[in-house]
């Protein structure tokens, strides 16, 4: 919501500058640029965190599958040992 508020402010500033012909000083432009960089960095870091989380999930899935296969094989091995002992 905070990011959406910043974007709304940019749109209002662009509107006031282009339609109403409000003046924009270099300090204003610097502040707008800084805000833009902050939003870009926020989105970049959020996207990287999502990618890392997805990669971690994908890495954990084969481990779960292989452990199930090992349990099945061990269960079959125990059954064969019990039959051979009888």
TORTORSE-143346 format. One record per residue: x, y, z of N, C-alpha, C in turn; residue number from 1. Coordinates in steps of 0.05 Angstrom, whole numbers, plus 5000, padded with zeros to 4 digits. Layout:
BEGIN
X; Y; Z; X; Y; Z; X; Y; Z; NUM
...
This chain:
BEGIN
5016; 4976; 5000; 5000; 5000; 5000; 5017; 5025; 5000; 1
5040; 5024; 5014; 5058; 5047; 5014; 5069; 5053; 4987; 2
5076; 5031; 4972; 5087; 5035; 4945; 5065; 5047; 4927; 3
5041; 5037; 4929; 5019; 5048; 4913; 5014; 5077; 4920; 4
5018; 5085; 4945; 5015; 5113; 4952; 5036; 5131; 4939; 5
5061; 5120; 4938; 5082; 5135; 4925; 5077; 5138; 4895; 6
5067; 5117; 4882; 5061; 5119; 4854; 5038; 5139; 4849; 7
5018; 5139; 4867; 4996; 5158; 4865; 5007; 5187; 4867; 8
5026; 5191; 4885; 5038; 5218; 4887; 5052; 5226; 4862; 9
5067; 5207; 4849; 5080; 5213; 4824; 5061; 5222; 4803; 10
5038; 5207; 4801; 5018; 5214; 4781; 5006; 5241; 4786; 11
5001; 5248; 4811; 4991; 5274; 4818; 5011; 5296; 4811; 12
5036; 5291; 4816; 5057; 5311; 4810; 5059; 5315; 4780; 13
5059; 5292; 4765; 5060; 5294; 4736; 5036; 5309; 4724; 14
5013; 5304; 4736; 4989; 5318; 4727; 4991; 5348; 4732; 15
4999; 5355; 4757; 5001; 5383; 4763; 5023; 5397; 4747; 16
5044; 5383; 4740; 5065; 5395; 4724; 5057; 5399; 4695; 17
5043; 5378; 4683; 5036; 5380; 4655; 5011; 5395; 4649; 18
4991; 5393; 4666; 4965; 5406; 4660; 4963; 5433; 4673; 19
4969; 5435; 4699; 4966; 5460; 4713; 4991; 5478; 4710; 20
5013; 5467; 4700; 5038; 5481; 4696; 5050; 5491; 4722; 21
5049; 5473; 4742; 5062; 5478; 4767; 5092; 5476; 4763; 22
5108; 5492; 4778; 5137; 5491; 4774; 5149; 5468; 4790; 23
5170; 5456; 4778; 5185; 5434; 4791; 5214; 5442; 4793; 24
5224; 5444; 4817; 5252; 5452; 4821; 5271; 5428; 4819; 25
5296; 5433; 4816; 5316; 5411; 4816; 5315; 5394; 4841; 26
5310; 5407; 4864; 5308; 5392; 4889; 5284; 5373; 4888; 27
5262; 5383; 4877; 5239; 5366; 4873; 5245; 5342; 4856; 28
5259; 5347; 4834; 5266; 5325; 4816; 5285; 5305; 4829; 29
5303; 5315; 4845; 5321; 5297; 4860; 5305; 5279; 4880; 30
5286; 5291; 4893; 5269; 5276; 4912; 5252; 5255; 4897; 31
5241; 5262; 4874; 5226; 5243; 4858; 5243; 5220; 4849; 32
5267; 5227; 4840; 5286; 5206; 4832; 5294; 5187; 4854; 33
5298; 5199; 4878; 5305; 5183; 4901; 5282; 5164; 4909; 34
5258; 5175; 4908; 5234; 5158; 4914; 5232; 5136; 4893; 35
5236; 5142; 4868; 5235; 5122; 4847; 5255; 5100; 4852; 36
5280; 5107; 4859; 5300; 5087; 4864; 5293; 5070; 4888; 37
5281; 5082; 4908; 5272; 5067; 4932; 5251; 5046; 4925; 38
5232; 5054; 4908; 5210; 5035; 4900; 5222; 5013; 4883; 39
5240; 5020; 4865; 5253; 5000; 4848; 5269; 4980; 4864; 40
5284; 4990; 4884; 5300; 4972; 4901; 5281; 4954; 4918; 41
5260; 4965; 4928; 5241; 4949; 4943; 5229; 4927; 4926; 42
5221; 4933; 4902; 5209; 4913; 4884; 5230; 4892; 4877; 43
5255; 4901; 4872; 5276; 4882; 4865; 5282; 4863; 4888; 44
5284; 4873; 4912; 5290; 4856; 4935; 5267; 4837; 4941; 45
5243; 4846; 4937; 5220; 4829; 4942; 5219; 4807; 4921; 46
5225; 4813; 4896; 5225; 4793; 4875; 5248; 4772; 4880; 47
5271; 4781; 4889; 5293; 4763; 4895; 5286; 4744; 4918; 48
5272; 4755; 4938; 5263; 4738; 4961; 5243; 4717; 4952; 49
5225; 4724; 4934; 5206; 4704; 4924; 5220; 4683; 4907; 50
5239; 4691; 4891; 5254; 4671; 4875; 5270; 4652; 4893; 51
5282; 4663; 4914; 5297; 4646; 4932; 5279; 4626; 4947; 52
5255; 4635; 4954; 5236; 4618; 4968; 5227; 4596; 4949; 53
5221; 4602; 4924; 5213; 4582; 4905; 5235; 4562; 4900; 54
5260; 4571; 4898; 5282; 4553; 4893; 5286; 4535; 4917; 55
5282; 4545; 4941; 5284; 4529; 4965; 5263; 4507; 4966; 56
5238; 4514; 4957; 5217; 4494; 4956; 5223; 4473; 4936; 57
5233; 4481; 4912; 5240; 4461; 4892; 5262; 4443; 4901; 58
5281; 4454; 4915; 5304; 4437; 4925; 5294; 4417; 4946; 59
5274; 4424; 4961; 5264; 4407; 4983; 5247; 4385; 4972; 60
5233; 4389; 4949; 5215; 4369; 4938; 5229; 4343; 4931; 61
5251; 4343; 4916; 5264; 4318; 4910; 5273; 4303; 4935; 62
5281; 4317; 4956; 5289; 4304; 4980; 5266; 4288; 4993; 63
5242; 4300; 4992; 5219; 4286; 5003; 5212; 4261; 4986; 64
5214; 4264; 4960; 5208; 4242; 4942; 5228; 4219; 4946; 65
5254; 4226; 4947; 5274; 4206; 4950; 5272; 4192; 4977; 66
5264; 4207; 4998; 5261; 4194; 5024; 5237; 4174; 5024; 67
5216; 4181; 5009; 5193; 4162; 5007; 5202; 4137; 4992; 68
5218; 4140; 4971; 5227; 4117; 4956; 5245; 4100; 4973; 69
5262; 4112; 4989; 5280; 4097; 5006; 5263; 4082; 5027; 70
5243; 4094; 5038; 5226; 4080; 5058; 5212; 4057; 5045; 71
5203; 4060; 5020; 5190; 4037; 5007; 5209; 4015; 5002; 72
5233; 4021; 4994; 5253; 4000; 4989; 5261; 3987; 5015; 73
5264; 4002; 5036; 5271; 3990; 5062; 5248; 3972; 5072; 74
5224; 3981; 5068; 5201; 3964; 5075; 5200; 3938; 5060; 75
5207; 3939; 5034; 5208; 3915; 5018; 5230; 3897; 5027; 76
5253; 3909; 5034; 5276; 3894; 5044; 5270; 3879; 5070; 77
5255; 3892; 5088; 5248; 3880; 5114; 5229; 3857; 5109; 78
5210; 3860; 5091; 5192; 3839; 5084; 5206; 3815; 5072; 79
5226; 3819; 5056; 5241; 3797; 5043; 5258; 3783; 5064; 80
5270; 3798; 5083; 5286; 3786; 5105; 5268; 3769; 5122; 81
5244; 3778; 5129; 5226; 3762; 5146; 5218; 3736; 5132; 82
5214; 3737; 5106; 5206; 3714; 5091; 5230; 3694; 5089; 83
5254; 3704; 5086; 5277; 3686; 5084; 5284; 3674; 5111; 84
5277; 3687; 5133; 5283; 3676; 5159; 5264; 3654; 5166; 85
5240; 3652; 5155; 5220; 3633; 5161; 5227; 3607; 5149; 86
